[in-house]
Amino acid sequence: MRYAVTFHPRSLTVEVEKGTTILDAAFGAGILLNSVCGGKGTCGKCRVLTRGLFDSSRPQSISDRDWERGYRLACETRIAGNGEVTVPEEAEIASHQILTSYFAENVVNLAPISAARYLQLPQPTLKDNIGDMERVVRVMGLDSGELKGTLRALKILPSILRDSDWKMTAIVDEVSRPRVLIDVRSGDASLRNYGIALDIGTTTVVLSLIDLADGRDIAQTSDYNKQIVYGEDVLSRITYAEEGGLERLNSAIVDTINSLVTRACDESEGCLGKGKKVLKNEITSMSVAGNTTMIHLFLRLDPKNIRYEPYISTVNAPPILRARDIGIDIHPDAPVYCVPGRASYVGGDITAGVIASGMYERSELSLLIDVGTNGEVVLGNSDWMVSCSCSAGPAFEGGEVTSGMRAMTGAIERVRILDNYDVKFSTIGGTRPRGICGSGLIDLLAEMFMRGIVDRKGRIQELPTHRVRRGDHCLEFVVAWGEETSPDANVGNDIVVSDDDIANIIRTKGAVYSACRVLLRNLKLGFQDVHRIYIAGGFGNYIDTERAIIIGLLPDLPFERFFFLGNSALAGGRLALLSDEKRTKARAVSDSMTYIELSTTQAFFDEFSSSLFLPHTDIEQFPTVLGLIRS
Amino acid sequence: MRYAVTFHPRSLTVEVEKGTTILDAAFGAGILLNSVCGGKGTCGKCRVLTRGLFDSSRPQSISDRDWERGYRLACETRIAGNGEVTVPEEAEIASHQILTSYFAENVVNLAPISAARYLQLPQPTLKDNIGDMERVVRVMGLDSGELKGTLRALKILPSILRDSDWKMTAIVDEVSRPRVLIDVRSGDASLRNYGIALDIGTTTVVLSLIDLADGRDIAQTSDYNKQIVYGEDVLSRITYAEEGGLERLNSAIVDTINSLVTRACDESEGCLGKGKKVLKNEITSMSVAGNTTMIHLFLRLDPKNIRYEPYISTVNAPPILRARDIGIDIHPDAPVYCVPGRASYVGGDITAGVIASGMYERSELSLLIDVGTNGEVVLGNSDWMVSCSCSAGPAFEGGEVTSGMRAMTGAIERVRILDNYDVKFSTIGGTRPRGICGSGLIDLLAEMFMRGIVDRKGRIQELPTHRVRRGDHCLEFVVAWGEETSPDANVGNDIVVSDDDIANIIRTKGAVYSACRVLLRNLKLGFQDVHRIYIAGGFGNYIDTERAIIIGLLPDLPFERFFFLGNSALAGGRLALLSDEKRTKARAVSDSMTYIELSTTQAFFDEFSSSLFLPHTDIEQFPTVLGLIRS
């Protein structure tokens, strides 16, 4: 028998077999309910309001009165007919809530990198006989020397003024000093002025086309960084550059960006209406966030010294450049701003994350964790900031894991393991599974640990299930059988996770956690002192906080202290594109932030060794997990 | 009989015929003695000290005692044997004194547009791990954001630092904000940094190659502006540009400049020593002064609107540009600074003249007169400045005058007419005469007036000399006979000045004088209120003040109030190249100076009509000349 259950307030309906728990049904609908205890009915966090036929018995955590109203624990309640479930805010895991929260916190007073100003100039007379450019400067209320024109703009200025009755729009680079008049247009064109926020990731490049008149997004495009063919990670790209490949790497990223620009312009009609497509010449500024190596390659600067101790970049705060100087196909004189970084391994992407989080504005302590092949951590508040980075390995981005893959269509992103070791999962895009992305691996390892499939060292146990088997070198656990996988993948190949895979995942989570600990201990602080933890990274579209705590990636703190930033490099770059104040902050952050080199400190290696357990050698650091294990 | 006479303190010796006056002998030696009375022995200004055989009788103006010591009037004393003459300072006309005087007054604290700084950087360590560029910024004592690197400089910075033991020279554009690191060199190259001061005249372009380490001149080259083939004056160039010739005009001036740069580099060995020639890449900044039209053509900006009422330029204070952007063959990122102008007909060349004169620094009133096809006048002091321009015509530059020519080899530059109407002259370079330049025309007209060859209206009188004859249309006066002229000129053609020529000269001098008068009267002032008069212009290497007063070009003021600036555009451009303070002043002057349009004011035409006499309709304005006429 199958029944329909509708989840409110999102109004998502799923059909499920009779006897399915509400927790599992919600999972099927794409709703992640809190369940720290792993669905054992003990934590009481998955409380929902039901209407319809459900089987359940009242647990202690629900009062008689609430029971009568229809409150149930989702993990303990099974579906017995069609019904409706209302999910209270606190019961759902905050996977996407951040996108709203941090934008709400970062309301921007629009002061974009390039502004369009409509000007009506008094006509010159014999008595009022200053030059055309001086007339523009005066009507803008500036002193001479506060605005200069490019030769391109000066060439067309006289005829634009005289052909359009002295009504013109000035396109001004607002970040250079003096400001630069980069273009002039006839009449009022102040509502046709666009900018780009760009996140140059080692793997993926994401572009937002933004209306500079009101700050709204017009289109967003993304693609693989075409440099990938020359190496998957930062170090292999540097090696390739050293071997004479710098120009090819530069061309690859410039090509990637230019094709994203073309696509974004094409897609802009969807937002602006037919025939109102954004022209490339109307894109008059660009804000770029990326790690230090990506920025070097983008600017065709040799990244060599980033690789060798003492790990020195050529420049952390690049100059404002012109689009034409770096081959970007937008307005040729558009200023290109790179969010400044602090060090070779704490780049502008991290500064952008700090800006997106707003942590620099609060007096309470915050911790920003960016999980990637290189893990970066920033600790601080409105008064000070300390940062470090660690080599975490590519496990959460799909590397060094047998069935690992990047967070894209077909990636298993959510996993639950049942008592009988059966595996339930969902994939990005809802297709057949092709592999497992970072968030899937976090879920998988946490579930395996909670079900006793791995021990605290992360070793797979020989259990009475055909899902545990001996692979080529070691034991492995089958997540999905060959017949479940996508026909266009390696059909017949099971999706598995092995002892070796798990060791890599544990090394990654251990490095990130250890970096946080060392940074805190350097300042004689502990996790309990941290009021907010911001998470950024490329594991996937979301991260399940409780499971990340279970494996010891994140510290054992109340859920409400965690905030997910999504693509924080893009978000910070977007804020820098739109706000003078945010750009000033970005410079202040990159200037004042202390950087601690971990790769040579004994304390880090000690911490790292202790963290190669689930959740940690010192399990007292994870009281919640300890409670779950004991229950 | 011929005798040798030596003139002190210059130690110049000439051989002359017995009976020659000391005045004429001095003239032959290139020394101009004061003789307001025209050699009649009445003014007493040509008093010199003699030793040797001279024939003379004591005039009233010399005391018995001085007579015994050897003092004589040069105009009244004839050579009777070998002898020596000492010329007191006050007896010699101040034709070149200015070159020393204005440089003495403009001692510059060196702060050039581009500076070379030798830096020794501490090597990076794991604890001191900022980027290479940030390290340069720090060692220079700047804040982040106060210095940016060009991509070219950033590309080579890491290897320069590491290959030269962290000792480098930073070449910094000091005028942009942020400052720009335009190049880096290994080790200490701070003494190999050069700049260019450039005067772009409508006719002639002059370039000074300057050592930016100490401000001294390394080489000076000049040539015709190659635009001349497209029109001799500003208006004809604008017309040519309007007819599609803008690019050709631009190429012509860029070619002119680039060949001057090449020559200056070649000639630099003469100053710096063999093998130490200045390389083009070592020229890291350029300061340009020119009239507004010349600057437009230099920047390839359309000058069209300069020509039509209300005479508006595209820009008076051009932006700082890069050499590569305008095709100048020096360091590609060298900043190119144009001295800012005030209006279409009071350009950066005039601002440069104001800066060279130092008149903006003095509380007493000064008047700057730049005589050219376009005459510009600036009146003011340290508190205020007023300027105007007038269309003076090209007479003093050799135009619209039968035998007129520019101030170049073979031009008659000094003229004296004897009682018997015989003409004595000297030419530039001492060659046979080919024509008459501006200073020669001033001398000529003054002499003709004083000898009664022309009347007060400038009409040639029918006199009993074969030098006065009827030409094609009107009377003319023969300055040099065909057989005296250079063989490579029109041999056989006499060098003459006609009634029509004189009318043109009078219009030119009248326009300049009238512009000064109107400017003064606008402020209810007269010439007597003016403490210093600075003269600039292209009449030749010098100007004979007293003769310029006689024809009514200059006002009738004591000689000590006149100062000759020579090439004031070049001198001011040179100061702007070397001094931040002078650049600030140049902007302040061009910003604050009032510009009065004369071409439409009745007062100017009234003044102009009255000035079409010798020296003026209202001869009371010229009491000295009145005295000479009456004597």
HADDOCK unambig.tbl for C-alpha pairs under 7 A between the chains (distance, minus, plus):
assign (segid A and resid 124 and name CA) (segid B and resid 310 and name CA) 6.83 0.50 0.50
assign (segid A and resid 125 and name CA) (segid B and resid 310 and name CA) 5.47 0.50 0.50
assign (segid A and resid 126 and name CA) (segid B and resid 310 and name CA) 4.91 0.50 0.50
assign (segid A and resid 126 and name CA) (segid B and resid 597 and name CA) 6.54 0.50 0.50
assign (segid A and resid 129 and name CA) (segid B and resid 310 and name CA) 6.74 0.50 0.50
assign (segid A and resid 129 and name CA) (segid B and resid 312 and name CA) 6.14 0.50 0.50
assign (segid A and resid 130 and name CA) (segid B and resid 312 and name CA) 6.66 0.50 0.50
assign (segid A and resid 130 and name CA) (segid B and resid 343 and name CA) 6.27 0.50 0.50
assign (segid A and resid 131 and name CA) (segid B and resid 312 and name CA) 5.38 0.50 0.50
assign (segid A and resid 131 and name CA) (segid B and resid 313 and name CA) 4.71 0.50 0.50
assign (segid A and resid 131 and name CA) (segid B and resid 314 and name CA) 5.32 0.50 0.50
assign (segid A and resid 131 and name CA) (segid B and resid 315 and name CA) 4.99 0.50 0.50
assign (segid A and resid 131 and name CA) (segid B and resid 316 and name CA) 5.84 0.50 0.50
assign (segid A and resid 131 and name CA) (segid B and resid 343 and name CA) 6.83 0.50 0.50
assign (segid A and resid 132 and name CA) (segid B and resid 312 and name CA) 6.83 0.50 0.50
assign (segid A and resid 132 and name CA) (segid B and resid 313 and name CA) 6.30 0.50 0.50
assign (segid A and resid 132 and name CA) (segid B and resid 314 and name CA) 4.82 0.50 0.50
assign (segid A and resid 132 and name CA) (segid B and resid 315 and name CA) 5.96 0.50 0.50
assign (segid A and resid 133 and name CA) (segid B and resid 314 and name CA) 5.96 0.50 0.50
assign (segid A and resid 133 and name CA) (segid B and resid 315 and name CA) 5.08 0.50 0.50
assign (segid A and resid 134 and name CA) (segid B and resid 315 and name CA) 6.52 0.50 0.50
assign (segid A and resid 148 and name CA) (segid B and resid 319 and name CA) 5.35 0.50 0.50
assign (segid A and resid 149 and name CA) (segid B and resid 319 and name CA) 6.46 0.50 0.50
assign (segid A and resid 154 and name CA) (segid B and resid 314 and name CA) 6.79 0.50 0.50
assign (segid A and resid 155 and name CA) (segid B and resid 301 and name CA) 5.34 0.50 0.50
assign (segid A and resid 155 and name CA) (segid B and resid 302 and name CA) 6.71 0.50 0.50
assign (segid A and resid 158 and name CA) (segid B and resid 314 and name CA) 6.17 0.50 0.50
assign (segid A and resid 177 and name CA) (segid B and resid 177 and name CA) 5.41 0.50 0.50
assign (segid A and resid 177 and name CA) (segid B and resid 178 and name CA) 6.89 0.50 0.50
assign (segid A and resid 178 and name CA) (segid B and resid 177 and name CA) 6.88 0.50 0.50
assign (segid A and resid 301 and name CA) (segid B and resid 155 and name CA) 5.36 0.50 0.50
assign (segid A and resid 302 and name CA) (segid B and resid 155 and name CA) 6.74 0.50 0.50
assign (segid A and resid 310 and name CA) (segid B and resid 124 and name CA) 6.83 0.50 0.50
assign (segid A and resid 310 and name CA) (segid B and resid 125 and name CA) 5.48 0.50 0.50
assign (segid A and resid 310 and name CA) (segid B and resid 126 and name CA) 4.91 0.50 0.50
assign (segid A and resid 310 and name CA) (segid B and resid 129 and name CA) 6.73 0.50 0.50
assign (segid A and resid 312 and name CA) (segid B and resid 129 and name CA) 6.16 0.50 0.50
assign (segid A and resid 312 and name CA) (segid B and resid 130 and name CA) 6.66 0.50 0.50
assign (segid A and resid 312 and name CA) (segid B and resid 131 and name CA) 5.40 0.50 0.50
assign (segid A and resid 312 and name CA) (segid B and resid 132 and name CA) 6.82 0.50 0.50
assign (segid A and resid 313 and name CA) (segid B and resid 131 and name CA) 4.71 0.50 0.50
assign (segid A and resid 313 and name CA) (segid B and resid 132 and name CA) 6.29 0.50 0.50
assign (segid A and resid 314 and name CA) (segid B and resid 131 and name CA) 5.33 0.50 0.50
assign (segid A and resid 314 and name CA) (segid B and resid 132 and name CA) 4.82 0.50 0.50
assign (segid A and resid 314 and name CA) (segid B and resid 133 and name CA) 5.96 0.50 0.50
assign (segid A and resid 314 and name CA) (segid B and resid 154 and name CA) 6.77 0.50 0.50
assign (segid A and resid 314 and name CA) (segid B and resid 158 and name CA) 6.15 0.50 0.50
assign (segid A and resid 315 and name CA) (segid B and resid 131 and name CA) 4.98 0.50 0.50
assign (segid A and resid 315 and name CA) (segid B and resid 132 and name CA) 5.95 0.50 0.50
assign (segid A and resid 315 and name CA) (segid B and resid 133 and name CA) 5.07 0.50 0.50
assign (segid A and resid 315 and name CA) (segid B and resid 134 and name CA) 6.53 0.50 0.50
assign (segid A and resid 316 and name CA) (segid B and resid 131 and name CA) 5.82 0.50 0.50
assign (segid A and resid 319 and name CA) (segid B and resid 148 and name CA) 5.35 0.50 0.50
assign (segid A and resid 319 and name CA) (segid B and resid 149 and name CA) 6.44 0.50 0.50
assign (segid A and resid 343 and name CA) (segid B and resid 130 and name CA) 6.26 0.50 0.50
assign (segid A and resid 343 and name CA) (segid B and resid 131 and name CA) 6.81 0.50 0.50
assign (segid A and resid 597 and name CA) (segid B and resid 126 and name CA) 6.51 0.50 0.50
